[in-house]
């Protein structure tokens, strides 16, 4: 299944959503297979969850979200796109991760300052060659992520990229670049 649903096709509300270009890069880095079990931590509107579910039609996606508005949007978007292999997990990570099954890929879009605890639980369930992809907009999250993977260098190999997307916007007779927030994408693979 192709990835890259247009942003405007999702039901949005006021909940943050990973933009299309970043979503595509994140999903490619996650290397989701057709039978993968995926956690989407801080799922927001469910845009990544929906695309991951389409990539894993024989697998399952657990969309973890604490915001009631986000939970409703994930359900609405799952219905809109016919993504029946998504379970919305209401609550805060890492607390709600305890009963979830072993996984092949985790995508972390929000961690509520509990990144190390979340990574500990995910790491305990992550299958060999499983991947963790964390999207970070703050330097504190980038530093926490890198510190974690440095401390666990025997368990993971990792890479980090910073991505800046600009979209052209028509302004009168001109096309001007409109910048989206720069994002760091940190990808780790279980050894």
C-alpha positions in Angstrom: 0.0 0.0 0.0 1.3 3.4 -0.9 2.0 5.9 1.8 1.5 9.7 1.7 -2.1 10.5 2.4 -2.5 14.2 2.0 -2.8 16.3 5.2 -6.1 17.8 4.2 -7.7 14.3 3.8 -7.4 13.7 7.6 -10.1 14.9 10.0 -8.0 17.4 12.0 -9.5 19.4 14.8 -7.0 21.3 17.0 -4.9 18.3 17.8 -1.3 18.4 16.4 -0.6 16.2 13.4 2.6 15.0 11.8 2.8 16.6 8.4 2.8 14.5 5.2 6.5 14.8 4.3 7.6 14.0 7.9 5.1 11.2 8.1 6.5 9.6 4.9 10.1 9.8 6.2 9.1 8.5 9.6 7.3 5.5 8.1 10.1 4.7 5.8 12.6 4.8 8.7 10.3 2.5 10.7 10.4 -0.2 7.9 7.0 -1.5 8.7 6.3 -5.0 7.3 2.9 -6.3 6.2 2.5 -8.3 9.5 4.1 -5.8 11.9 2.9 -4.9 15.3 3.4 -1.2 15.7 3.1 1.2 18.7 2.3 4.9 17.8 3.0 6.7 21.1 1.5 10.2 21.2 -0.7 9.4 18.2 -2.4 12.8 18.0 -4.9 12.7 15.1 -3.8 9.2 14.2 -2.1 10.2 10.9 0.9 7.9 11.4 -1.3 5.2 12.9 -3.5 5.2 9.8 -0.6 5.0 7.4 1.1 2.3 9.5 -2.1 0.2 9.5 -2.2 0.5 5.7 1.4 -0.7 5.5 0.7 -3.6 7.9 -2.6 -5.1 6.7 -1.9 -8.4 8.5 -0.4 -6.7 11.5 -1.8 -4.4 14.1 -1.2 -0.8 15.3 -1.7 0.4 18.8 -2.4 4.2 18.8 -1.5 5.5 22.3 -3.0 8.9 23.1 -4.0 10.7 26.3 -5.9 13.7 24.8 -9.7 12.9 24.5 -9.9 15.1 21.4 -7.1 13.1 19.8 -8.7 9.8 20.8 -11.9 10.8 19.0 -10.0 11.9 15.9 -8.0 8.7 15.7 -11.3 6.7 15.8 -12.8 9.0 13.2 -9.8 8.8 10.9 -9.6 5.0 11.3 -13.2 4.8 10.2 -12.7 7.2 7.3 -9.8 5.2 5.9 -11.1 1.8 6.7 -8.2 1.0 9.0 -9.7 -1.8 11.1 -6.3 -3.1 12.5 -5.9 -0.2 14.9 -6.6 -0.3 18.6 -6.8 3.1 20.3 -5.2 2.9 23.7 -6.4 5.7 25.9 -3.9 7.0 28.5 -0.4 8.1 29.2 2.7 6.2 28.2 4.5 4.5 29.8 1.6 3.5 32.1 -0.7 2.1 29.3 2.1 0.1 27.6 2.2 -2.6 30.2 -0.4 -5.0 28.6 0.5 -4.5 25.0 2.1 -7.4 23.0 5.7 -7.7 21.6 6.3 -5.2 18.7 8.3 -4.8 15.6 8.2 -1.0 15.4 7.5 1.9 17.6 7.0 5.5 16.5 7.2 8.1 19.2 5.7 11.5 18.6 5.1 12.5 22.2 6.6 11.3 25.4 5.4 13.7 28.1 8.9 14.0 29.6 8.9 10.2 30.2 11.0 9.2 27.2 13.5 6.9 29.1 10.7 5.1 30.8 8.8 4.6 27.5 12.0 3.4 25.8 12.7 0.9 28.6 9.2 -0.7 28.2 9.3 -0.6 24.4 12.9 -2.1 24.5 11.8 -4.9 26.7 9.2 -6.0 24.1 10.9 -5.0 20.9 11.8 -8.0 18.7 15.3 -8.4 17.2 15.9 -5.9 14.3 12.8 -4.0 15.6 13.0 -0.3 15.1 12.1 2.8 17.1 11.6 6.1 15.4 11.3 9.2 17.6 10.3 12.6 16.1 11.5 15.5 18.2 11.0 19.2 17.8 12.8 20.3 21.0 16.5 20.0 21.7 15.7 18.5 25.1 13.9 15.6 23.5 16.7 15.1 21.0 19.3 15.1 23.9 17.2 12.7 26.0 16.9 10.4 23.0 20.6 10.5 22.1 21.5 10.1 25.8 19.3 7.0 26.0 20.8 5.3 22.9 24.3 6.2 24.0 23.7 4.5 27.3 22.2 1.5 25.5 24.8 1.2 22.7 25.1 -2.5 23.2 21.4 -3.0 22.4 20.8 -0.5 19.6 22.4 1.1 16.6 21.0 4.5 15.8 21.0 7.4 13.5 19.6 10.9 13.7 18.7 13.4 10.9 17.3 16.9 11.0 14.7 17.7 8.4 13.5 21.1 7.3 10.5 21.1 4.9 9.5 24.2 3.0 6.3 24.4 0.9 5.8 26.9 -1.8 2.8 29.2 -1.3 1.4 31.4 -3.9 1.5 35.1 -2.9 0.2 37.3 -5.7 2.3 36.6 -8.8 5.1 34.9 -6.7 5.8 31.6 -5.1 7.3 31.9 -1.6 8.8 29.3 0.7 6.7 28.7 3.8 8.7 26.8 6.4 7.4 24.0 8.6 9.0 23.4 12.0 12.3 21.6 11.7 12.1 18.0 13.0 14.7 15.6 14.2 14.1 12.0 13.3 16.0 9.6 15.5 15.9 6.0 14.4 17.2 3.1 16.5 17.4 -0.6 15.6 17.5 -3.4 18.1 20.8 -5.4 17.6 
